Amino acid sequence: MASENNKRRRKGTKQPPVEIWGSFFDTPEEDDKHPGYIGDDEPYGRFSWRRFLHRFSLWKLISTLIALGILAFIGSLVCLTWVPQDLSEIQGYKAITLQNGNTPTPDIPTLLKKAIAGKEAVTFTEEDINSYLSTSLKPPTQSGPPLSHPHGVGIRLFDDYAEIVINRTIGNTYNQTVSMYVTVKAGDTHNVRIEYNGGEKILGTFPRGGRLGILPLPEGYTLILLQPAMESLAKAYSDLFDLIKDSRYTPVLGKGKITLYPPPAQIITPSQTT
């Protein structure tokens, strides 16, 4: 049988292909369309680079590269959502502990009430606010997705806006940070309006609303994903916010500090504060 096959091959008789790699292996019928393409040195059923290059068109190559590029881009975005922010650069930030009830330093509510009574402006630094948060915020209740446990809150203060960061653990293993940008706008009648954006826009077009991990998010997506957690945080300090609202004090955000001005005072830009 082997000798008969060799004789048939020497005479140029084509053998049936072994269908393993699909179209990368020619069939006798397909080979008739390309005379001289396959010689006796390339028997059927064996992979050939000449067959591969003949069948792999430029459009297939381009479409494959585009698909791989899209998958790589999506994968990189997902990875960025799980890279936590560096919280060590937040002045005064400490993870929430169970040792609550200690007198915070400084005592922001007491200092604010004293300033309101004297109709004076008062300034708190980023370190003051974060130290107060770390000692006054109770162990958090459940907020966000299932198995999500926040264990730290920090605030970065910039010119005209602030970034509120929540450090949380997903399950018992994965650490993730989420944040929202907040801009405080003062009206003509000392009304304060909160806008959920801040800083430079994403790609120069979309308002930047916050970050999931280190990935910046547009304002709309930030509100959908993070607003419940931020509302829960605001509710924990509702008495302090009500005090500012009822006294009609106007907060002005500056680099590393926040200054609250009484209603009769003219609003000064953060760069003019001391």
C-alpha positions as CSV (number, residue, x, y, z in Angstrom):
1,M,0.0,0.0,0.0
2,A,2.8,2.4,0.9
3,S,4.6,1.7,-2.4
4,E,1.4,2.4,-4.4
5,N,0.9,5.8,-2.6
6,N,4.5,6.7,-3.4
7,K,4.0,5.9,-7.0
8,R,0.8,7.9,-7.1
9,R,2.6,10.9,-5.5
10,R,5.4,10.7,-8.0
11,K,2.9,10.7,-10.9
12,G,1.3,13.9,-9.4
13,T,-1.8,12.2,-8.1
14,K,-3.3,14.3,-5.4
15,Q,-4.0,12.8,-2.0
16,P,-7.1,13.7,0.1
17,P,-6.3,16.4,2.8
18,V,-6.2,15.9,6.5
19,E,-8.7,18.4,7.8
20,I,-7.0,19.8,10.9
21,W,-6.4,23.5,10.3
22,G,-9.4,24.1,8.0
23,S,-8.7,26.5,5.1
24,F,-5.0,26.5,5.7
25,F,-4.9,23.1,4.1
26,D,-5.8,22.9,0.4
27,T,-8.2,20.3,-1.0
28,P,-7.7,18.8,-4.4
29,E,-10.6,20.9,-5.8
30,E,-9.1,24.1,-4.4
31,D,-5.7,23.3,-5.6
32,D,-6.9,23.0,-9.2
33,K,-7.8,26.7,-9.0
34,H,-4.1,27.6,-8.2
35,P,-2.0,25.5,-10.6
36,G,1.6,25.1,-9.6
37,Y,0.8,26.5,-6.1
38,I,1.6,23.2,-4.3
39,G,4.3,20.9,-5.4
40,D,5.4,17.4,-4.5
41,D,7.5,18.9,-1.6
42,E,4.3,20.1,0.1
43,P,2.0,17.1,0.6
44,Y,-1.6,17.6,1.6
45,G,-2.5,17.6,5.3
46,R,0.6,19.5,6.4
47,F,0.7,23.1,7.4
48,S,2.4,25.5,4.9
49,W,3.3,29.1,5.5
50,R,2.7,29.7,1.8
51,R,-0.9,28.5,2.2
52,F,-1.3,30.6,5.3
53,L,0.0,33.8,3.7
54,H,-2.1,33.1,0.6
55,R,-5.3,32.8,2.5
56,F,-4.7,35.4,5.2
57,S,-5.8,38.7,3.6
58,L,-4.9,42.2,4.6
59,W,-8.4,43.0,5.8
60,K,-8.4,40.0,8.1
61,L,-5.1,41.3,9.6
62,I,-6.5,44.8,10.1
63,S,-9.8,43.6,11.6
64,T,-7.9,41.3,14.0
65,L,-5.6,44.0,15.1
66,I,-8.5,46.4,15.7
67,A,-10.3,43.7,17.8
68,L,-7.2,43.1,19.8
69,G,-6.7,46.8,20.4
70,I,-10.2,47.3,21.6
71,L,-9.9,44.3,24.0
72,A,-6.6,45.7,25.3
73,F,-8.1,49.1,25.8
74,I,-11.1,47.8,27.7
75,G,-8.8,45.6,29.8
76,S,-6.5,48.5,30.7
77,L,-9.6,50.6,31.9
78,V,-10.8,47.7,34.1
79,C,-7.3,47.4,35.6
80,L,-7.2,51.1,36.4
81,T,-10.5,50.8,38.4
82,W,-8.7,48.4,40.8
83,V,-5.6,50.5,41.3
84,P,-6.3,52.4,44.6
85,Q,-5.3,56.0,45.0
86,D,-2.3,56.9,47.2
87,L,-4.0,58.1,50.3
88,S,-0.7,58.8,52.1
89,E,-0.6,62.2,50.4
90,I,-3.9,63.3,52.0
91,Q,-3.0,65.5,54.9
92,G,-4.4,64.1,58.2
93,Y,-5.9,61.0,56.7
94,K,-6.2,58.0,58.9
95,A,-8.3,54.9,58.4
96,I,-11.4,54.7,60.5
97,T,-10.9,52.8,63.8
98,L,-13.2,51.5,66.4
99,Q,-11.7,54.0,69.0
100,N,-14.4,56.5,68.4
101,G,-15.7,58.9,71.0
102,N,-12.4,60.6,71.7
103,T,-12.3,64.3,71.5
104,P,-11.2,65.2,67.9
105,T,-8.5,67.7,67.3
106,P,-9.5,70.2,66.3
107,D,-13.1,70.2,67.4
108,I,-14.6,71.6,64.2
109,P,-18.2,72.0,65.4
110,T,-17.1,73.9,68.5
111,L,-14.8,76.2,66.6
112,L,-17.5,76.8,64.0
113,K,-20.1,77.7,66.6
114,K,-17.7,80.1,68.2
115,A,-17.0,81.8,64.9
116,I,-20.7,82.1,64.2
117,A,-21.4,83.6,67.6
118,G,-18.7,86.2,66.9
119,K,-19.7,86.7,63.2
120,E,-16.1,85.9,62.3
121,A,-14.6,84.0,59.4
122,V,-13.0,80.7,60.2
123,T,-10.5,78.6,58.3
124,F,-9.8,74.8,58.5
125,T,-6.9,73.1,56.8
126,E,-7.1,69.8,55.0
127,E,-5.3,68.2,57.9
128,D,-7.9,69.6,60.4
129,I,-10.8,68.2,58.4
130,N,-9.3,64.7,57.8
131,S,-8.2,64.4,61.4
132,Y,-11.7,65.3,62.5
133,L,-13.2,62.7,60.0
134,S,-10.9,59.9,61.2
135,T,-12.0,60.4,64.9
136,S,-15.6,61.4,64.5
137,L,-16.9,59.1,61.7
138,K,-18.5,56.0,63.2
139,P,-17.8,52.6,61.7
140,P,-19.7,52.9,58.4
141,T,-23.0,51.2,57.6
142,Q,-23.4,49.2,54.4
143,S,-23.3,51.4,51.3
144,G,-22.4,50.7,47.7
145,P,-22.3,47.2,46.1
146,P,-22.8,44.0,48.2
147,L,-19.8,43.0,50.4
148,S,-18.4,46.5,50.1
149,H,-17.1,47.8,53.4
150,P,-15.8,51.4,53.6
151,H,-13.0,51.8,56.1
152,G,-11.6,55.3,55.5
153,V,-12.7,58.7,54.2
154,G,-10.4,61.6,53.1
155,I,-10.8,65.0,51.5
156,R,-8.3,66.7,49.2
157,L,-8.8,70.5,48.9
158,F,-7.9,72.4,45.8
159,D,-8.6,75.8,44.4
160,D,-12.4,76.0,43.9
161,Y,-13.1,72.3,44.3
162,A,-12.6,69.4,46.6
163,E,-12.2,65.6,46.1
164,I,-14.0,63.3,48.6
165,V,-12.3,59.9,48.7
166,I,-13.8,56.7,50.2
167,N,-11.5,53.8,50.8
168,R,-13.3,50.5,50.8
169,T,-12.7,46.8,50.7
170,I,-14.6,44.5,48.3
171,G,-15.1,41.2,50.2
172,N,-12.1,40.4,52.3
173,T,-9.4,40.8,49.7
174,Y,-9.7,43.6,47.2
175,N,-9.0,47.2,48.2
176,Q,-10.6,50.0,46.0
177,T,-10.9,53.7,46.3
178,V,-13.8,55.8,44.9
179,S,-14.0,59.6,44.8
180,M,-16.2,62.4,43.8
181,Y,-15.3,66.0,43.0
182,V,-17.4,68.8,44.6
183,T,-17.5,72.5,43.7
184,V,-19.2,75.0,45.9
185,K,-20.9,77.9,44.2
186,A,-22.2,80.9,46.2
187,G,-25.2,82.9,45.0
188,D,-26.0,86.6,45.3
189,T,-28.2,86.0,48.4
190,H,-25.6,83.8,50.1
191,N,-27.2,80.6,48.9
192,V,-24.8,77.8,48.4
193,R,-25.0,75.4,45.4
194,I,-23.1,72.1,45.2
195,E,-21.9,70.9,41.8
196,Y,-20.5,67.4,41.3
197,N,-17.4,68.2,39.2
198,G,-14.1,69.9,39.5
199,G,-10.7,70.4,37.9
200,E,-9.8,69.9,34.2
201,K,-12.2,68.1,31.9
202,I,-11.7,64.6,30.6
203,L,-10.2,64.9,27.1
204,G,-11.0,68.6,27.3
205,T,-14.7,67.8,26.8
206,F,-16.4,65.9,29.5
207,P,-16.9,67.4,33.0
208,R,-14.8,65.3,35.4
209,G,-17.0,64.0,38.2
210,G,-14.7,61.7,40.2
211,R,-12.5,58.6,40.0
212,L,-13.1,54.9,40.3
213,G,-9.7,53.6,41.4
214,I,-7.4,56.0,39.5
215,L,-9.6,56.0,36.4
216,P,-11.3,59.4,35.9
217,L,-15.1,59.3,35.3
218,P,-17.4,61.8,33.7
219,E,-19.9,63.6,35.9
220,G,-22.9,61.7,34.9
221,Y,-21.4,58.2,35.6
222,T,-20.0,59.5,38.9
223,L,-23.5,60.5,40.1
224,I,-25.0,57.2,39.2
225,L,-22.2,55.1,40.8
226,L,-21.2,57.2,43.8
227,Q,-24.0,59.5,44.8
228,P,-25.6,57.0,47.3
229,A,-22.4,56.6,49.1
230,M,-21.8,60.4,49.2
231,E,-25.3,61.0,50.4
232,S,-24.8,58.5,53.2
233,L,-21.6,60.3,54.2
234,A,-23.4,63.7,54.2
235,K,-26.2,62.3,56.3
236,A,-23.6,61.3,59.0
237,Y,-22.7,65.0,59.3
238,S,-26.1,66.5,58.7
239,D,-26.0,68.6,62.0
240,L,-22.7,70.3,60.8
241,F,-24.1,71.0,57.4
242,D,-27.4,72.3,58.9
243,L,-25.3,74.6,61.1
244,I,-23.5,76.1,58.1
245,K,-26.7,76.4,56.1
246,D,-28.8,78.1,58.9
247,S,-26.0,80.6,59.7
248,R,-25.8,81.4,56.0
249,Y,-22.0,81.1,56.1
250,T,-20.3,80.7,52.7
251,P,-17.6,78.2,52.3
252,V,-14.7,79.1,49.9
253,L,-12.4,76.3,48.8
254,G,-8.7,76.9,48.5
255,K,-5.5,74.9,48.1
256,G,-5.3,72.8,51.3
257,K,-7.9,74.8,53.2
258,I,-11.5,75.9,53.4
259,T,-12.7,79.2,54.8
260,L,-16.2,80.0,55.9
261,Y,-17.3,83.6,55.7
262,P,-20.3,85.2,57.5
263,P,-23.1,86.7,55.4
264,P,-22.1,90.4,55.8
265,A,-18.5,89.8,54.7
266,Q,-17.5,90.1,51.1
267,I,-16.5,86.8,49.5
268,I,-12.7,86.7,49.1
269,T,-11.1,84.3,46.6
270,P,-9.0,81.5,48.2
271,S,-5.7,83.1,47.0
272,Q,-6.5,86.2,49.2
273,T,-7.1,84.3,52.4
274,T,-4.4,83.8,55.0
